[in-house]
Amino acid sequence: MGARVEFEHRIWQVSGLVDGRVYLAADDGATGCVLAARLVAAPGFKVVGQADPPIPSAEAWAALPLAARERALSWQRHIREIETGLPGGPGSAGVPRDEYDPQRFTLAEREHAKAVELAALGWTKVSRATVQRRRIAYRKQGLMGLVDQRTVRPSSGTGRADGRVVAAVLEALRLRRGRKATTVKQIIELAEQLVADRHGPGRVKLPAKASMYRLVKALSDPAELPGAPARTATGHTGAGGAPPALRPAERVHVAPAALGMPVVDEDGSAAAVSVTAAVDGATGCMLAALVHGQRAVPVQVLLAEMAVPRGVRPGWHEMLRMAHQSLPGRLMGVEARLEAEAVRPAAVPETLVFDPATAAAGSWLLSVCESLGVSLEAVSARQGGRAVAETVRVLAGLFTRHAAAVAAAARPAGPGDDGPGQPPQAVLSMLHLQDVLDEWITATWHTRPQTALRHPLIPWAVLTPQEMWQVLLGAAGVVPLPLGARHFAELLPATRHAVTEAGIRLGRRRYDAACLDEHRGRPCPTTDDGRWEVHHHPYDARQVHIRLPDGHLYPLTWTDSAHSLRPFDATVHHRTAQVLTARTGWRGDQPGEPGNGSSAAEAHAETEAQAAARSFEDPGVPDASVKRRQASEPGLPVWDARAEAEQW
């Protein structure tokens, strides 16, 4: 209440907040009413006087000397007193000192008073201009802007070890955790392999073996040394459980569940998938839901999905329109989908509850959450969260039935399709399934009444998650704000790649955009190895982001993105899966495993290659392998190059 916001190129004052609707009043007497979710997700929206929160680097802060950190914290208290009159900042208790009262003195006068005070305390070379520079740097960069740049050097508690080597050792310890047969030598070998895979062979200088042994010992958990079994919690969890959530985005729980249908993997085989969702504990809204394989989902990717509205993400509207053309049986039209996504809840959570066994979190995530004011709470499945886990399992079961119907509608009729009593073949790709899930959550889950969403005094009035979000917004009187568009790419995992004349290659895909024209074939001037920092979404290959020398991240489009979500793509996926199924001997009861073993598959592939070579040498000789396949598998369509050429 009383906040001034910028919306639709005008400045408004919040005059009321009722049932998820924000009432606005302009200086010229105009009034308006808009849904809170639509307001905070609108392009150009911002709170007047409130800057975007800077995301610091935890590694850089930890590498600073203790004296430099204490000096920066001292500057922070002094700058807060200049701006608000209180060293603790806005909302802290106390009365402003006379020379720092914002009601009596201007900002320039308060800066001059602070310079005089610091000089009297013994601070050297502190003038009003110095104080002003520090204050402006703090507004732009946060706490890191107050650090003396002369003290920024790559030193840490791990000695002179390269930070990339330290990260690889930590990852190796995590991967080998709980395996009794693991030795320190195996961890060192795995760490060296990770460094070579991530940064290229020979690009990172590795320490000597003795130094690597000391590094592994220093980074290992004393209670779980290499080769020791993983600890398990067997004690009683106690009564009471987690505190209840009373406001939207107060407590957001992360839980996974398996989906009952396979997808077409990148190698053409059928792969089992799961969904990991971020559920708002107070309203039941799915702030984020990601379809993925067997590996744990990085928490920062979930944070980016739940905290940045879809409508403000670069290129999202174009990707949505292309996705809607690829599958039949849509629940909503394109325009209706855009309207619904505009009001879909998105917010930075106050507390993020997750199970470390099912969601991966690193040290950098801690610094991000510290900057955003997010509390992380690691809770195992046995300690709590059973209700949320059951909610996600219900969501997975309901969505599996819907996705199976969509796959059946997209699957072309013809020989080789699923027979009675046979398991369904994979027909949807990971991108298809993710888009269908997002649409289903918006159109069905958020508008589906849930028995858990009701007031104890009105037990027969069951609300939907979207209705509960609006009710609690009006009751709490505070709208949780999302992040801006630029934060989405910042929160995604980053790797380094070279920029060639053809763009950037990542995972057998090529990405390109006009912003690379002046940098093609050139090394990055801001990195040691000359490669460029590239942020990518682990579960969406249609776009990556590159950091250019100006410090900003720019989107790069997958050059073959038209093949990811386009009309008839489901047919192509289905036919490709059938061909690969016949080649590897997979019967459907063992997804991704050849029926005759890898050696038989390799021998079969070699025979086919030799037959193809002979038919190339003598076009008049019929391909014997084609005849054999037609005789053994009459229902499988075989492409005949000569017949195709005569037809066209």
C-alpha positions as CSV (number, residue, x, y, z in Angstrom):
1,M,0.0,0.0,0.0
2,G,1.3,3.4,-1.0
3,A,4.1,2.1,-3.2
4,R,4.6,3.9,-6.5
5,V,5.0,1.7,-9.6
6,E,5.6,2.1,-13.3
7,F,3.0,0.4,-15.5
8,E,2.1,1.0,-19.1
9,H,4.6,3.9,-19.3
10,R,2.9,5.8,-16.5
11,I,3.6,6.2,-12.8
12,W,0.8,4.9,-10.4
13,Q,0.4,4.7,-6.7
14,V,-1.0,1.5,-5.1
15,S,-4.3,2.6,-3.4
16,G,-5.7,-0.9,-2.6
17,L,-5.1,-4.6,-2.8
18,V,-8.2,-6.8,-2.7
19,D,-8.5,-10.5,-3.7
20,G,-5.5,-10.5,-5.9
21,R,-6.4,-7.2,-7.7
22,V,-4.3,-4.1,-7.4
23,Y,-6.1,-0.7,-7.4
24,L,-4.0,2.1,-8.9
25,A,-4.2,5.9,-8.9
26,A,-2.3,8.3,-11.1
27,D,-1.3,11.8,-10.4
28,D,-3.7,13.2,-13.0
29,G,-6.7,11.5,-11.2
30,A,-6.9,8.4,-13.4
31,T,-7.6,5.1,-11.7
32,G,-7.2,1.5,-12.7
33,C,-7.6,-2.1,-11.4
34,V,-5.4,-5.0,-12.6
35,L,-4.6,-8.5,-11.5
36,A,-1.5,-8.6,-9.3
37,A,0.0,-11.4,-11.4
38,R,-0.5,-9.5,-14.6
39,L,0.8,-6.3,-13.1
40,V,4.2,-7.7,-11.9
41,A,4.7,-9.7,-15.1
42,A,3.9,-6.8,-17.5
43,P,6.7,-5.5,-19.7
44,G,8.4,-2.4,-18.2
45,F,6.9,-2.9,-14.7
46,K,9.0,-1.8,-11.8
47,V,8.7,-0.4,-8.3
48,V,9.8,3.3,-8.3
49,G,12.9,3.7,-6.3
50,Q,13.7,0.0,-6.1
51,A,16.5,-1.4,-8.2
52,D,16.9,-5.0,-9.4
53,P,18.7,-7.0,-6.8
54,P,22.3,-7.7,-7.9
55,I,23.4,-11.3,-7.9
56,P,26.9,-11.6,-6.4
57,S,29.5,-14.3,-6.9
58,A,29.9,-16.4,-3.7
59,E,33.3,-17.6,-4.9
60,A,34.6,-14.0,-5.4
61,W,33.3,-13.0,-1.9
62,A,34.9,-16.0,-0.2
63,A,38.2,-15.3,-1.9
64,L,38.5,-11.8,-0.4
65,P,40.7,-11.2,2.6
66,L,38.9,-10.8,5.9
67,A,40.0,-7.2,6.2
68,A,38.5,-6.3,2.8
69,R,35.2,-7.9,3.7
70,E,35.0,-6.1,7.1
71,R,35.8,-2.8,5.3
72,A,33.0,-3.4,2.8
73,L,30.5,-4.2,5.5
74,S,31.6,-1.0,7.4
75,W,31.0,1.0,4.2
76,Q,27.6,-0.7,3.8
77,R,26.4,0.5,7.3
78,H,27.6,4.1,6.6
79,I,25.9,4.2,3.2
80,R,22.7,2.9,4.6
81,E,22.8,5.7,7.2
82,I,23.4,8.3,4.4
83,E,20.4,7.1,2.4
84,T,17.8,6.3,5.1
85,G,19.2,7.9,8.3
86,L,19.5,4.5,10.0
87,P,22.6,2.2,9.8
88,G,20.4,-0.8,9.6
89,G,18.6,0.4,6.6
90,P,14.8,0.9,6.1
91,G,12.6,-0.8,8.7
92,S,15.3,-1.0,11.4
93,A,14.7,0.5,14.8
94,G,16.1,3.7,16.1
95,V,16.0,7.5,15.5
96,P,18.2,9.1,12.8
97,R,21.1,11.2,14.0
98,D,20.6,15.0,13.5
99,E,23.1,15.3,10.6
100,Y,21.6,12.3,8.8
101,D,17.9,13.1,9.1
102,P,16.4,12.8,5.5
103,Q,13.7,15.2,6.5
104,R,16.1,18.0,7.3
105,F,19.2,17.5,5.1
106,T,19.7,16.8,1.4
107,L,21.6,13.8,0.1
108,A,24.6,15.9,-0.7
109,E,24.7,17.4,2.8
110,R,24.5,13.9,4.3
111,E,27.3,12.7,2.1
112,H,29.5,15.6,3.2
113,A,28.6,14.9,6.9
114,K,29.7,11.3,6.5
115,A,33.0,12.3,4.9
116,V,33.7,14.6,7.9
117,E,32.8,11.8,10.3
118,L,35.0,9.2,8.6
119,A,37.9,11.6,8.5
120,A,37.5,12.2,12.2
121,L,37.5,8.4,12.8
122,G,40.9,8.1,11.1
123,W,39.8,7.0,7.6
124,T,42.3,8.3,5.1
125,K,41.6,9.8,1.7
126,V,37.8,10.1,2.3
127,S,36.1,13.1,0.7
128,R,32.5,13.8,-0.2
129,A,33.3,12.6,-3.8
130,T,34.7,9.3,-2.4
131,V,31.5,8.8,-0.4
132,Q,29.3,9.5,-3.4
133,R,31.3,7.1,-5.6
134,R,30.9,4.4,-3.0
135,R,27.2,5.0,-2.6
136,I,26.6,4.8,-6.4
137,A,28.7,1.6,-6.7
138,Y,26.7,0.1,-3.9
139,R,23.4,0.9,-5.7
140,K,24.8,-0.7,-8.9
141,Q,26.8,-3.7,-7.7
142,G,25.6,-4.4,-4.2
143,L,28.1,-5.3,-1.5
144,M,30.8,-6.2,-4.1
145,G,30.8,-2.6,-5.3
146,L,32.2,-1.6,-1.9
147,V,35.2,-3.9,-2.0
148,D,38.6,-2.4,-2.6
149,Q,39.5,-3.8,-6.0
150,R,43.2,-4.0,-5.1
151,T,42.4,-6.9,-2.7
152,V,40.5,-8.9,-5.3
153,R,42.8,-11.8,-6.1
154,P,42.3,-15.6,-6.6
155,S,43.0,-16.8,-3.1
156,S,40.8,-19.2,-1.0
157,G,40.9,-21.7,1.8
158,T,42.2,-24.3,-0.7
159,G,45.5,-22.6,-1.2
160,R,46.6,-21.7,-4.8
161,A,44.5,-24.4,-6.4
162,D,42.6,-23.3,-9.5
163,G,38.9,-22.7,-8.8
164,R,38.0,-24.9,-11.7
165,V,40.0,-27.8,-10.2
166,V,38.3,-27.2,-6.8
167,A,34.9,-27.3,-8.4
168,A,35.7,-30.6,-10.2
169,V,37.0,-32.2,-7.0
170,L,33.8,-31.2,-5.2
171,E,31.7,-32.6,-8.0
172,A,33.7,-35.9,-8.0
173,L,33.2,-36.2,-4.2
174,R,29.5,-35.7,-4.7
175,L,29.3,-38.3,-7.5
176,R,31.3,-40.9,-5.5
177,R,29.6,-40.2,-2.2
178,G,28.4,-43.3,-0.3
179,R,30.4,-45.9,-2.3
180,K,32.6,-48.0,-0.1
181,A,35.0,-49.1,-2.8
182,T,35.9,-45.5,-3.7
183,T,39.5,-44.4,-3.1
184,V,41.2,-41.0,-3.2
185,K,43.0,-42.0,-6.4
186,Q,39.6,-42.7,-8.1
187,I,38.3,-39.3,-7.0
188,I,41.4,-37.6,-8.4
189,E,41.1,-39.4,-11.7
190,L,37.4,-38.5,-11.9
191,A,38.1,-34.8,-11.1
192,E,40.8,-34.7,-13.8
193,Q,38.3,-36.2,-16.3
194,L,35.7,-33.6,-15.3
195,V,38.2,-30.7,-15.8
196,A,39.1,-32.1,-19.3
197,D,35.5,-32.5,-20.3
198,R,34.4,-29.0,-19.1
199,H,37.4,-26.9,-20.2
200,G,39.2,-28.9,-22.8
201,P,42.3,-31.2,-22.5
202,G,45.3,-29.4,-21.3
203,R,43.6,-26.0,-20.9
204,V,43.6,-26.1,-17.1
205,K,46.9,-26.7,-15.3
206,L,46.5,-29.5,-12.8
207,P,48.3,-29.6,-9.4
208,A,50.8,-32.3,-8.6
209,K,49.6,-35.6,-7.3
210,A,50.6,-34.8,-3.7
211,S,48.8,-31.5,-3.9
212,M,45.7,-33.2,-5.4
213,Y,45.7,-35.6,-2.5
214,R,45.8,-32.7,0.0
215,L,43.0,-31.0,-1.9
216,V,40.8,-34.0,-1.7
217,K,41.4,-34.4,2.0
218,A,40.7,-30.7,2.6
219,L,37.4,-30.8,0.7
220,S,36.1,-34.1,2.0
221,D,33.5,-34.2,4.8
222,P,35.3,-35.4,7.9
223,A,32.3,-37.5,8.7
224,E,32.1,-39.0,5.2
225,L,35.7,-39.7,4.0
226,P,36.2,-41.4,0.6
227,G,35.3,-45.0,0.9
228,A,33.0,-44.6,3.9
229,P,29.3,-45.3,3.5
230,A,26.9,-42.4,3.3
231,R,25.2,-41.3,6.6
232,T,21.5,-41.9,7.0
233,A,19.1,-40.2,9.4
234,T,17.4,-42.9,11.5
235,G,16.3,-40.9,14.5
236,H,12.8,-39.7,15.2
237,T,11.9,-36.5,13.3
238,G,9.8,-35.2,16.1
239,A,6.3,-33.8,16.2
240,G,5.0,-30.6,14.7
241,G,6.5,-30.8,11.3
242,A,7.3,-27.7,9.1
243,P,5.6,-24.4,9.9
244,P,2.5,-23.7,7.8
245,A,2.6,-21.3,4.9
246,L,0.2,-18.3,5.3
247,R,1.3,-16.1,2.3
248,P,1.9,-16.7,-1.4
249,A,5.5,-17.8,-2.1
250,E,6.3,-17.9,1.7
251,R,7.3,-21.6,1.5
252,V,7.9,-23.3,-1.9
253,H,8.5,-27.1,-1.8
254,V,10.4,-29.0,-4.5
255,A,9.5,-32.6,-5.1
256,P,9.9,-35.1,-8.0
257,A,7.6,-37.8,-9.4
258,A,8.0,-40.3,-12.3
259,L,5.9,-40.0,-15.4
260,G,4.2,-43.2,-16.8
261,M,5.2,-42.7,-20.4
262,P,8.5,-42.6,-22.3
263,V,9.8,-39.9,-24.6
264,V,12.0,-40.0,-27.7
265,D,15.5,-39.3,-26.5
266,E,18.2,-37.5,-28.5
267,D,19.6,-40.8,-29.7
268,G,16.1,-41.9,-30.9
269,S,15.5,-44.5,-28.2
270,A,12.7,-44.5,-25.7
271,A,13.7,-42.9,-22.4
272,A,11.9,-42.8,-19.0
273,V,11.3,-39.3,-17.7
274,S,10.2,-37.6,-14.4
275,V,8.8,-34.3,-13.5
276,T,10.2,-32.1,-10.7
277,A,7.8,-29.4,-9.5
278,A,8.0,-26.3,-7.2
279,V,4.8,-26.2,-5.3
280,D,3.7,-23.1,-3.3
281,G,2.8,-24.4,0.1
282,A,0.0,-21.9,0.8
283,T,-1.9,-21.9,-2.5
284,G,-0.9,-25.2,-4.3
285,C,0.2,-23.3,-7.4
286,M,2.8,-25.0,-9.5
287,L,5.3,-22.1,-9.8
288,A,7.6,-24.3,-11.9
289,A,7.6,-27.9,-13.4
290,L,10.4,-29.4,-15.4
291,V,10.4,-32.6,-17.4
292,H,13.8,-34.3,-17.2
293,G,15.7,-37.6,-17.3
294,Q,17.2,-39.5,-14.4
295,R,19.6,-36.8,-13.2
296,A,18.7,-34.4,-10.4
297,V,17.4,-31.0,-11.5
298,P,19.7,-28.0,-10.5
299,V,17.8,-25.8,-8.0
300,Q,18.9,-22.6,-9.7
301,V,17.1,-23.7,-12.9
302,L,13.9,-24.2,-10.9
303,L,14.5,-20.8,-9.3
304,A,14.8,-19.2,-12.7
305,E,11.6,-20.9,-13.9
306,M,9.5,-19.9,-10.9
307,A,10.9,-16.4,-10.4
308,V,10.9,-15.0,-14.0
309,P,7.5,-14.7,-15.7
310,R,7.3,-16.4,-19.1
311,G,6.0,-13.4,-20.9
312,V,9.2,-11.4,-20.2
313,R,11.7,-14.1,-21.3
314,P,13.6,-13.4,-24.5
315,G,11.9,-15.1,-27.5
316,W,9.3,-16.9,-25.5
317,H,6.3,-15.6,-27.5
318,E,7.8,-16.8,-30.8
319,M,8.7,-20.2,-29.3
320,L,5.2,-20.6,-27.9
321,R,3.5,-19.9,-31.3
322,M,5.8,-22.4,-33.0
323,A,5.1,-25.0,-30.3
324,H,1.3,-24.7,-30.8
325,Q,1.7,-25.6,-34.4
326,S,3.4,-28.9,-33.7
327,L,0.7,-31.0,-31.9
328,P,-3.0,-31.4,-32.4
329,G,-5.6,-31.6,-29.6
330,R,-4.6,-28.3,-27.8
331,L,-6.5,-27.3,-24.6
332,M,-6.2,-23.6,-25.4
333,G,-5.6,-21.5,-28.5
334,V,-2.5,-19.4,-28.8
335,E,-4.1,-16.1,-27.8
336,A,-5.9,-17.7,-24.9
337,R,-2.6,-19.3,-23.8
338,L,-0.8,-16.0,-23.9
339,E,-3.6,-14.4,-21.8
340,A,-3.5,-17.3,-19.2
341,E,0.3,-17.3,-19.0
342,A,0.3,-13.5,-18.4
343,V,-1.5,-14.1,-15.0
344,R,0.2,-17.3,-14.1
345,P,1.8,-16.8,-10.6
346,A,5.6,-16.1,-10.6
347,A,7.5,-14.9,-7.6
348,V,10.8,-15.2,-5.7
349,P,10.1,-17.5,-2.8
350,E,10.8,-16.5,0.8
351,T,11.9,-20.1,1.7
352,L,12.8,-22.9,-0.7
353,V,12.4,-26.4,0.7
354,F,14.0,-29.2,-1.2
355,D,15.5,-32.7,-0.8
356,P,19.3,-32.7,-1.6
357,A,18.9,-36.2,-2.9
358,T,16.5,-35.1,-5.7
359,A,17.6,-31.6,-6.4
360,A,21.2,-30.4,-6.9
361,A,22.4,-27.3,-5.1
362,G,25.9,-25.8,-5.2
363,S,27.7,-23.0,-3.3
364,W,26.9,-20.5,-6.0
365,L,23.2,-21.0,-5.3
366,L,23.8,-20.0,-1.7
367,S,25.2,-16.6,-2.7
368,V,22.3,-16.1,-5.2
369,C,19.7,-16.9,-2.6
370,E,21.5,-14.6,-0.1
371,S,21.2,-11.7,-2.5
372,L,17.6,-12.4,-3.3
373,G,16.6,-12.9,0.3
374,V,15.7,-16.6,-0.2
375,S,16.1,-19.0,2.7
376,L,17.2,-22.5,1.7
377,E,15.9,-25.4,3.7
378,A,17.2,-28.9,3.0
379,V,14.7,-31.5,4.2
380,S,14.8,-35.2,3.4
381,A,11.6,-37.1,2.4
382,R,11.5,-38.8,5.8
383,Q,11.7,-35.5,7.7
384,G,8.7,-33.9,6.0
385,G,7.2,-32.9,2.7
386,R,5.1,-36.0,2.3
387,A,2.0,-34.1,1.5
388,V,3.8,-32.1,-1.2
389,A,5.4,-35.2,-2.6
390,E,1.9,-36.8,-2.8
391,T,0.6,-33.7,-4.6
392,V,3.3,-34.0,-7.2
393,R,2.6,-37.7,-7.7
394,V,-1.1,-36.9,-8.2
395,L,-0.1,-34.3,-10.8
396,A,2.2,-36.8,-12.5
397,G,-0.6,-39.4,-12.7
398,L,-3.2,-37.0,-14.1
399,F,-0.8,-35.5,-16.6
400,T,0.4,-38.9,-17.8
401,R,-3.2,-39.7,-18.9
402,H,-3.5,-36.4,-20.7
403,A,-0.1,-36.7,-22.3
404,A,-0.9,-40.2,-23.5
405,A,-4.1,-38.9,-25.2
406,V,-2.0,-36.2,-26.9
407,A,0.5,-38.7,-28.0
408,A,-2.2,-41.0,-29.4
409,A,-3.7,-38.1,-31.4
410,A,-0.2,-37.2,-32.7
411,R,0.7,-40.8,-33.5
412,P,0.1,-41.5,-37.2
413,A,-2.0,-44.6,-38.0
414,G,-0.3,-47.3,-40.0
415,P,1.6,-50.6,-39.8
416,G,3.9,-51.0,-36.9
417,D,1.8,-49.1,-34.4
418,D,1.1,-50.3,-30.9
419,G,-1.0,-53.5,-30.8
420,P,-3.4,-54.7,-28.1
421,G,-1.7,-55.4,-24.8
422,Q,1.6,-53.8,-25.9
423,P,3.1,-50.8,-24.0
424,P,2.8,-47.5,-25.7
425,Q,5.7,-46.4,-27.9
426,A,7.4,-43.1,-27.4
427,V,6.2,-40.5,-29.8
428,L,6.8,-37.1,-28.1
429,S,10.1,-35.5,-27.6
430,M,11.2,-33.8,-24.4
431,L,10.4,-30.4,-25.7
432,H,6.9,-31.5,-26.8
433,L,6.2,-33.0,-23.4
434,Q,7.4,-29.9,-21.6
435,D,5.2,-27.6,-23.6
436,V,2.2,-29.9,-23.1
437,L,2.9,-29.9,-19.3
438,D,3.1,-26.1,-19.2
439,E,-0.2,-25.8,-21.0
440,W,-1.9,-28.5,-18.9
441,I,-0.9,-26.8,-15.6
442,T,-2.1,-23.4,-16.8
443,A,-5.4,-24.7,-18.2
444,T,-6.3,-27.6,-15.9
445,W,-4.3,-27.9,-12.7
446,H,-4.5,-24.2,-11.7
447,T,-8.3,-24.3,-12.4
448,R,-9.0,-27.6,-10.7
449,P,-10.5,-27.5,-7.2
450,Q,-8.4,-29.3,-4.6
451,T,-9.6,-30.6,-1.3
452,A,-6.5,-29.3,0.5
453,L,-7.4,-25.7,-0.4
454,R,-10.3,-24.9,1.9
455,H,-10.8,-22.9,5.1
456,P,-11.5,-24.9,8.2
457,L,-14.6,-22.8,8.9
458,I,-15.9,-23.4,5.4
459,P,-15.0,-27.1,4.9
460,W,-17.3,-27.6,1.9
461,A,-16.0,-24.6,-0.1
462,V,-13.1,-26.1,-2.2
463,L,-10.9,-23.6,-4.1
464,T,-8.6,-23.9,-7.1
465,P,-4.9,-22.9,-6.8
466,Q,-5.5,-19.8,-8.8
467,E,-8.4,-18.7,-6.6
468,M,-6.4,-19.4,-3.5
469,W,-3.5,-17.3,-4.8
470,Q,-5.9,-14.4,-5.2
471,V,-7.5,-14.9,-1.8
472,L,-4.2,-14.9,0.1
473,L,-2.8,-11.9,-1.9
474,G,-5.7,-9.9,-0.6
475,A,-5.4,-11.3,3.0
476,A,-1.6,-10.8,3.2
477,G,-1.7,-7.3,1.6
478,V,1.7,-7.8,-0.1
479,V,2.4,-8.9,-3.6
480,P,5.5,-11.1,-4.0
481,L,7.6,-9.6,-6.8
482,P,9.3,-11.7,-9.6
483,L,12.6,-11.1,-11.2
484,G,13.3,-9.3,-14.5
485,A,14.1,-10.8,-17.9
486,R,17.9,-10.5,-17.5
487,H,17.9,-12.6,-14.4
488,F,16.6,-15.7,-16.2
489,A,19.8,-16.2,-18.2
490,E,22.0,-15.3,-15.2
491,L,20.5,-18.2,-13.2
492,L,21.1,-20.8,-15.9
493,P,24.2,-23.1,-15.8
494,A,27.2,-21.6,-17.6
495,T,29.9,-23.2,-19.7
496,R,32.6,-21.8,-22.0
497,H,32.8,-22.3,-25.7
498,A,34.6,-20.8,-28.7
499,V,32.9,-18.4,-31.2
500,T,33.6,-19.6,-34.7
501,E,32.5,-18.2,-38.1
502,A,29.5,-20.4,-37.9
503,G,28.5,-19.3,-34.3
504,I,28.6,-21.6,-31.2
505,R,28.4,-25.3,-31.1
506,L,26.9,-26.9,-28.0
507,G,25.8,-30.5,-27.8
508,R,25.9,-31.1,-31.6
509,R,23.8,-28.0,-32.1
510,R,24.7,-24.7,-33.6
511,Y,23.6,-21.4,-32.2
512,D,23.9,-18.1,-34.0
513,A,22.7,-14.5,-34.0
514,A,23.6,-11.1,-35.5
515,C,25.2,-10.0,-32.2
516,L,28.1,-12.4,-32.9
517,D,29.2,-10.7,-36.2
518,E,32.0,-8.6,-34.8
519,H,33.3,-11.4,-32.5
520,R,33.4,-14.4,-34.9
521,G,36.7,-16.3,-34.8
522,R,38.0,-14.0,-32.1
523,P,38.9,-15.0,-28.5
524,C,37.0,-13.5,-25.6
525,P,39.0,-10.6,-24.1
526,T,37.7,-11.1,-20.6
527,T,38.6,-14.8,-20.0
528,D,42.0,-16.5,-19.6
529,D,41.4,-19.3,-22.1
530,G,39.8,-17.1,-24.7
531,R,36.5,-18.9,-24.7
532,W,33.1,-17.2,-24.2
533,E,30.7,-17.6,-21.3
534,V,27.5,-19.3,-22.5
535,H,24.5,-19.9,-20.3
536,H,22.1,-22.7,-21.4
537,H,18.9,-24.3,-20.2
538,P,19.6,-28.0,-19.5
539,Y,16.0,-29.0,-20.6
540,D,15.4,-26.5,-23.5
541,A,17.8,-26.6,-26.4
542,R,16.1,-23.9,-28.5
543,Q,18.1,-21.0,-27.1
544,V,21.4,-20.2,-25.3
545,H,22.8,-16.9,-24.0
546,I,26.3,-15.5,-24.4
547,R,28.0,-12.9,-22.4
548,L,29.6,-10.3,-24.6
549,P,32.4,-7.9,-23.6
550,D,29.9,-5.3,-22.5
551,G,28.9,-7.6,-19.6
552,H,25.3,-8.4,-20.8
553,L,23.9,-11.7,-21.9
554,Y,22.4,-11.9,-25.4
555,P,20.2,-14.7,-26.7
556,L,21.3,-17.0,-29.5
557,T,18.8,-19.1,-31.4
558,W,19.3,-22.7,-32.4
559,T,19.7,-22.6,-36.1
560,D,17.7,-25.8,-36.5
561,S,15.0,-24.7,-34.0
562,A,12.3,-25.2,-36.7
563,H,12.9,-28.9,-36.4
564,S,12.3,-28.9,-32.6
565,L,8.7,-27.9,-32.5
566,R,7.0,-27.8,-35.9
567,P,4.1,-29.3,-37.8
568,F,4.4,-33.1,-38.4
569,D,7.4,-33.3,-36.1
570,A,5.5,-35.9,-34.0
571,T,5.2,-38.0,-37.1
572,V,8.9,-37.8,-37.8
573,H,9.7,-38.7,-34.2
574,H,7.4,-41.7,-34.3
575,R,8.7,-43.1,-37.6
576,T,12.3,-42.5,-36.5
577,A,11.7,-44.4,-33.2
578,Q,10.1,-47.3,-35.2
579,V,13.2,-47.5,-37.5
580,L,15.6,-47.4,-34.6
581,T,13.5,-49.9,-32.6
582,A,13.7,-52.4,-35.5
583,R,17.4,-51.8,-35.9
584,T,18.3,-52.3,-32.2
585,G,15.8,-55.1,-31.5
586,W,14.0,-53.2,-28.7
587,R,10.6,-54.7,-28.0
588,G,9.1,-52.0,-25.7
589,D,9.5,-53.8,-22.4
590,Q,13.1,-52.7,-21.9
591,P,13.4,-49.0,-23.0
592,G,16.7,-48.0,-24.4
593,E,18.2,-51.6,-24.2
594,P,18.9,-53.6,-27.4
595,G,17.2,-56.9,-27.5
596,N,20.3,-58.8,-28.9
597,G,23.0,-56.9,-27.1
598,S,25.3,-54.2,-28.3
599,S,27.7,-56.5,-30.1
600,A,24.8,-57.9,-32.3
601,A,23.6,-54.4,-33.0
602,E,27.0,-53.3,-34.1
603,A,27.4,-56.4,-36.3
604,H,24.0,-55.8,-37.8
605,A,24.8,-52.1,-38.5
606,E,28.1,-53.1,-40.1
607,T,26.3,-55.6,-42.4
608,E,23.8,-52.9,-43.4
609,A,26.7,-50.5,-44.2
610,Q,28.5,-53.1,-46.4
611,A,25.2,-53.8,-48.3
612,A,24.6,-50.1,-48.8
613,A,28.2,-49.7,-50.1
614,R,27.7,-52.6,-52.6
615,S,24.4,-51.1,-53.8
616,F,26.1,-47.8,-54.3
617,E,28.8,-49.4,-56.5
618,D,26.3,-51.2,-58.6
619,P,22.8,-49.5,-58.6
620,G,21.3,-52.4,-60.6
621,V,22.0,-55.0,-57.9
622,P,19.1,-55.2,-55.5
623,D,19.9,-54.7,-51.8
624,A,19.8,-58.1,-50.1
625,S,19.5,-56.6,-46.7
626,V,16.3,-54.7,-47.7
627,K,14.8,-58.0,-48.9
628,R,15.7,-59.7,-45.7
629,R,14.2,-57.0,-43.6
630,Q,11.0,-56.9,-45.7
631,A,10.6,-60.7,-45.3
632,S,11.3,-60.6,-41.5
633,E,9.4,-57.4,-40.7
634,P,6.7,-56.9,-43.4
635,G,5.0,-54.1,-41.4
636,L,8.1,-51.9,-41.4
637,P,8.2,-49.3,-44.2
638,V,11.5,-49.2,-46.0
639,W,12.7,-46.3,-47.9
640,D,13.6,-47.1,-51.5
641,A,15.8,-44.4,-53.1
642,R,15.1,-45.6,-56.7
643,A,11.3,-45.7,-56.3
644,E,11.4,-42.3,-54.6
645,A,13.4,-40.8,-57.5
646,E,11.0,-42.2,-60.1
647,Q,8.0,-40.9,-58.2
648,W,9.3,-37.3,-58.0
